[in-house]
Each structure stands twice: as structure tokens, then as C-alpha cells.
Amino acid sequence: MKSVLGSIVVLALLACACNVDSAYAQKKGKFTAKDLPAAVSAAFQKAYPKAKILGASTETEKGVKYYEIESKDGSMRRDLLYTQDGKVYEIEETMAPGELPETVKAALLKELPNAKILKAEKTTRESAVEYELAVAVKGKKYSISIDPAGKILEKKAAGKSEKEEEKEEEKEGEENE
């Protein structure tokens, strides 16, 4: 009898967990690929016929609703934002650090000597391109964005805002004086 009661409790808990997970996904705008607008699905399939959709969701930027597709194409991970009519707004593609343009590598070396690249992504938003890198230097992790010409667009300690990072750098400077 105890084992039957225990099984019922476990099944009830699993059912609750599934409902909570489903409600959370709906709140966050997540849904299945089959729920994408037809124009978005068609545009994605035409551009990336061998890619597998890993997830789909919606997000809103500056009042505009976008459909996000997380995908994998061979070893390439690619996240895309589409407008409802199937136009690409943004593409984020993973890349090997060795594939980065020399200007980007040089800018990184100048800004953070001895940085080890943990992750590299090329982001194309409309016609603008930037490279987003996750790096480590002496045990500290940073996120840095660099344009194709080698200009640093943003640098921050992982998990910190730019203001928090500036305060930390000021404090380190004061300690070194």
C-alpha cells in the first residue's frame, strides 16, 4: 500500500512540475517551432535547410515583437530574430576563436593582454556586425564586444554592469597607489 501511495505522490509532483514549467514557458514567450508564423518558418527553412530548431520564443525590443529561433546547423549554433513577416532582424552565430578577424584579435590583445577566449559569436543586426567574446584573464571573466574595425564597443566583467565594473576598476586603482 505504501508503494502505491508513494507512486501516486511522485506522479502528482511530476504533474505539478510539468504545469509550472509550461506556465513559465508561456510567460516567457516560449513555444514550439510549429507555432511560429508561417512566414518565419518558411524564411528559416529556406535559409538553413539542414539546421535543427532547438527552441522558439518571442521577445520585444523597443516595442517591436520578434520571433527568436535557436538552432544548430552541424556544429554551428545560431540564434535568429525574425519579424512576423519573415524578415531577419538579427543573427548570432558561434564561431571558433581562430576564425575571428585579425583586427578583432588585435583589439582584444590590446585591451586585455593574455585573455583566453572562452566563447566567440558574430552578431549581425540589420547591416551592423559585431563580435561578442566571453574571455578570461587571470581568473576574471569578461564580456567584450568589438566591431570589425577593432573598436571596443563594450567591456564588462561577467555578470556586472559597466558602472559596477568602473567602480571596481577605480577601487583597484586606489589600492595600487
Buried (B, 14 or more C-beta within 10 A) or exposed (E): EEEEEEEEEEEEEEEEEEEEEEEEBEEEBBBEBEEBBEBBBEBBEEEBEEBEBEBBBBEEEEEEEBBBBBBBEEEEBBBBBBBBEBEBBBBBBBBEBEEBBEBBBEBBEEBBEEBEBBEBBBBBEEEEEBBBBBBBEEEEBBBBBBBBEBEBEEBBBEEBEEEEBEEEEEEEEEEEE
